[in-house]
């Protein structure tokens, strides 16, 4: 059998708790009144959900009990003092179940409150108008049917993510369900294409439940603005049959212009315009073509529609037919002296004019007769026709050319005797008349035949004299012409080389020869200096070196070329770049700098002269760093060297005195790292010197403090000193540790136990000495104490069996007497002969030094 549901389990737990409290209360106070309890007392249930109610009492033996409610039940469980019942499909907005028990002839009651809630599953935003005019209000309406309780409901109208209005329905009756939110909104341009929506929020968190949200489907708003003005129609007032003319229709103040629709038509003919947008304006253009069927008055219509509204403009267009006049010649080509008749006709309503003479009346032709001469060849005759259409005068014309045949002529105007410049390019030699079928013209010489009247390449070889001949059926003509081919200047490497080399002190000229016809003028000037024109012979100096620009000019053009001039000269030593005295510093890595002025660059070699430098080659520093630079010497012999510089224009010599110096150097031999002084000795400087040229100065200090001025050495002088050697080429330093040694001094000499030693007993002698290096202490027993036991650790002496019987002087048992103590400092001090003496009742030790004497004694009493 399945166990109770979670809801029932909670109800039962509450019941047992209540009963337990009731029994406790009965046992504690028998007079407490009985009660009934209903759990849960207040509950929120989703509409259509279920709930377990627990009804209980503390009455020990209730007569009967029950749970009154109008809600559907699904199951009941009961005990002696409790009742649990499941309520299902709860749909009432609010209900109050009653729990009751009959106890001791009294009715005990407990009332509960069950409220249902419904999620906002349906959020509906009412449809928006298809098009909304900008600047007018529209209504947003949101419905949330059934959701509740309404008091916990909040509706929000949104434009995109922006909240327009938010309303909470707090304070509404608990049974109220569903909600409607309506708002009036002013349509704006920026609202076009915006999505509007509604969001519903059911907040049951104060009742221990959650926040339930839902939103409607977005609805897009389309706003528009249409100018009240009609479109501007641009079109011709007259349109000829068979012709094409552009028409246009424009309108401003449209939004959104891309949504506008344009209808453009001529009569019944839709023109299918092309629409161009520019911000809030549009222009529709089309081509209107008139046909013979449309002849007469027609209407041109432009209609612009946007957002269900339209604007329209109409214009009248007159379509007419007016062909050009007909112009005829009796003979289009005649011989010189022949008669010619010219006739011009047009449509019936048109008035024709021939060569400025009008016809008598409209519809009649105009006519002209003439005797053809040479001057009439290629003469054009003109005929005009005028027609009045709808109050406007239209004009059309027609022309015709007359050809007159005559013998050829070669005039200077058409065939010049000299061809040069542009004439040479075109090679024009025209004969009259210019009828190709009857006239042939040819110019030639023994070398070439020229193609006349054709543009093409001309070479210099074409220059010369040619004979031109023209012939036709009427006769022939002959003429000699001279062709001169002109061309722009040219500067080649032969007449104007790119590079020139001059020698300082000589005479030279910068002459550039240019080729060209007519002969070019050549000017050379230094680059960047407009006034520095180079002409005639020059006395060459180094300042003439540089780049010059030479320009050749004639009427056909110009040419320019850069000429680089190099001025060479013999070697020359300059003191700053090759000094007469040079000091080589050992370890510096420097080579002798000797740069010689000269072009081309001279070669330099320095060789020792006399003494230790005889024949020695002095290494030179290269003019620029290179991987093949001379090896840097470790030792360089000082002395006199002779330097020779040579190039193809001569050589020069110079004497150089080389001296050698070195930076300071200190090592263990010149400045020992450990030095020892003797206390009390006369103070002197540290034994620290340095090698180097010039001789370095050495300065020693202790922790940055200079050497103190004092007469004698003290122990405080011991420590670490820093010595620095300095000369003009650098410094070197060493650290020196100084130790101060001093003579031994007996700081302590004692015997124990104090107060005496019994015969046959033991005693200990202690000696402590101060010295540097540390002192070595040795012990020697006095005469008569040869058989005693000695145990020593350098500074302490233990004596066993020291004394014999009282009053006896047994050498083998008595240790009393003078003990000799030797304190040794290695390599420094020697102890002279000491004096041993026997004193009854005591022993004396003496320590003697050559100078000054020092002694300490200790007495051992015999008891």
ABEGO torsion letter per residue (X at the ends): XBBBBAAAAAAAAAAAAAAAAAAAAAAABAABBBBBBBOBABBBBBBGBBBBBBBBBABABBABBBBBBABBBABBBBBAABBBBBBBGBABABBBBBBBBBBGGBBBBBBBBBBBBBBBABBBBBBBBABBBBGBBBBBBBBBBGBOBAAABBBBBBBEABBABBBBABGBBAABBEBBBBBBBBBBAAABGBBBBBBBBBBAAAAGBBBBBBBBBBBBBBBBBBBABBBBBBBBABBBBGBBBBBBBBBBGBOBAAABBBBBBBEABBAGBBBBBBEABBBBBBBBBBBAAABEBBBBBBBBBBGGBBBBBBBBBBBBBBBBBBBBBABABBBBGBBBBBBBBBBAABBBBBGGBBBABBGBBBBBBBBBBAAABGBBBBBBBBBBBGGBBBBBBBBBBBBBBBBBBBBAAABBABBBEAAAAAGBBBBOBABAAABBBBBBBAABBBBBGBBBBBBAAABEBBBBBBBBAAEBBBBBBBBBBBBBBBBBAAABBABBBBBBGBBBBBBBBBBEOBBBBBBBBBBGBAABBBBEBBBBBAAABEBBBBBBBBAAEBBBBBBBBBBBBBBBBBAAABBABBBBBBGAGBBBBBBBBEOBBBBBBBBBBEEAABGBBBBBBBABBBAABBBBBABBBBEBBBBBBBBAAEBBBBBBBBBBBBBBBBBAAABBABBBBBBGBBBBBBBBBBBEOBBBBBBBBBGGBBBBBBABBBAAABEBBBBBBBBAAEBBBBBBBBBBBBBBBBABBBBOBBGEBBBGBBBBBBBBBBBOBBBBBBBBBBBGAAABBBBBAGABBBBBGABBBBGBBBAAABABEBBBBBBBBBGABBBBBBBBBBBBGBBBBBBBBAOBBBBBBBBBBBX
